Amino acid sequence: MTILVPRCQTVKIAVFRGDRSRSFGASFQSKLDDEKTGRGPGPTTQDCLLYVGHAGVSIDGGTTLFGFNPDGSGLPVWQLLNRLKNGDRFHGVVRDDTAIFTAANMQRLNVLRLEIVLPDPHFRGFQNKLDGERWKSKYYYGFPNGDGDCNCITWLERLGLPLVTGRMNEFIGLVSGSMNTSRRFGLCL
């Protein structure tokens, strides 16, 4: 009896902890204060993600990284962040966040990478779920212990990736402490 073994496909995950350096934190807080008081524009989406940290996923070898974000349309950034800190949830949106990871690298943040190797049928299932989420996410974004379904890390688990934890510091600790940044799940070639 011949067993047909499917080929392996790789999902790539990139993650970085936010920049909490004194200079970046002061600049970020200043932009938040300027927005709140009407003195100037607030931080950009990129500024926010560089400050808090982010996770993204790629199914094209790392060329494009998609991330799960809160849809704060119509809200000033300072209000969005305050509401998230207070446990509120927002509709989730999936965006091409490749530029965020490029900016994190340029800012010399430690962008960690993890490969999840899946048998082709499981990879295709993940790809279909990701494509559906890019069109319209069914999940709500929230900070840990808030009212949302998930954050940028736990969202990946909702789509079927076995990641173990949804807390940024725990996940980064697991990835950075591992000698093997590639994990295979299932029989494949």
N, C-alpha and C positions, 0 to 999 in steps of 0.2 A: 504494500500500500504506500503510495507516494503522498507526502504531505506538502501542499503548496504553501510556502512561506511568503507572506507579502513583503514588499520592499519597505525599507524604513524611510520616514520623512521627518524633518526636523522643524520644530517650533523654537524660535529664539526669543528669549526674554532679556530685556535690559532693565536695570533698576539702579537708582542712585538716591542716596540720602540727601536731604536738603542742605543748602549752604547756610549754615548758622554762624559763619564767621562774623566778627564784629563789624567789619566794613560793609559787607553785603546786607546784614541784618539792619544796620542803621539806615542804609539807603532804602531798603524795602519799607521799613517803618515810616520813614520820611515821606515816601510816596503815598502810603496809606493815609497818613495824617493830612497831606496836601489834598487828597481826594475828599476826605471826610469834611474838611473845613472849606472846601471850594477854592483853595489857593492854586490848585494845579491838577494835572491828570494823575490818576492812581497808577499802581503797578500794572504791567501787562500780564497777560496769561502766562507768558514765558517767565516773567519775574516771579509770579506766584508758585509755579511748579519748581523753579530753581530753589525757591525758599523752603517749600514743604517736602520736596522729593517726589519722585514719580516712578512708575513702572510702565513698560510698554511691551508689545508682543509683535513678532514678525513671522510671517509664513513665506517670505520670499528671500530667505537667506540673510536677513538683516538689513536689506536696502530700505524698507519702509517699516516704521515702528508705530503701531496704533496704541493709543492710550484711552482709558476710561476717565471721563471728567464730569464735573457737575455742570449742568446747564444753568448758568446764572444770568441768562439773557435779561436785560433791562435792569439789573441790579448793579449798584456800584460794588467794586471789589471788596471794599472794607465791610459792607453789609453781608456779602456772600460769605466771607471768611468768618465773621462774627456768628452768623447763623449756623454755619457748619460746626464751629466750636461749641455752640450751644445744643448740638445734637440734631439740628434740622436736616432734612433730606431734600435732594433736588433730582429732577429727571437726569438720568445719565446720558451722556453723548460720547460717541467714539470718534476720535479725531486722528488724523495723521500727525503724530507728535515727533516725527523724525528730527525736526529742527530743535526741539527741546533737548534731545539727547546730544545733538551736535553742540549746542550751547553749553551743556553740562560738561562735555569733554573740553571745550575751549576754556571753561572756567576752572579746569583742573579738578573737577569733582570726580570721585571714584565711581565710574559707571561699571557696574558688575554685569556680567553676562552669564546666562545659564541656557543650556540647550536641553530640550525635552524631545527625545527621539521616540516616535510612535509608529506602530504599524500603519501602513497606508490607509486602511479603512477608518482607523481612529483619527488619523490626521485629516482625512476628508470630512469627517464629522465635525472636528474642531473648526476647520476652514468654513464649513457651511454656517456654523453658529456665529463665527466672527463676521462673516459677510452679512448675516441677518442683523447683527448688532450695529454694524456700520450704517445700515439703512435706518434703523430705529431701535434703540436699546429698550429692552423690557425691564431694565433694572434702575433702581434709584441709587444715587451716589450719596454717601455719608461718611463722615469720619468714624473710626472705630468707636464702638459703644454709643453710636447715634442711631437715628431712625432709618437710615438708608439700608438698602440690601447689601451693598458692597462698596469697596473703594477700588483704587486702581490695581491692587494686588488680588483681593478676594474676587474681583470680577473675573480674573483669569481662571480661578477655580470654578466659578459658576459656569464657565464655558467648557469645563472638563479637564483642565490641566491639574495634575496632582502637585500642589505647591507646599503643603503642610501648614502654613500660617499666613495670615493676612495683615500682620503688623509689620510696618516697614523695618523697624529696628531688628525684629526677630528674623524676618526674611533675609535681610542683608547679612545678619550674623550667620545664618545657615549657609548662604551662598559664599560669603567671603571666607568662612572657616572650612570649607570643603576643598579637598584636593582635586575632586572630580567635578567639573562644571558641566558635565553632560550626564543625563540620566535617561536610560532606556526603559520603556514600559511596554512589555509585550514582545512576543516573538516576531522578529522581522530581520531582513537581510539588508 
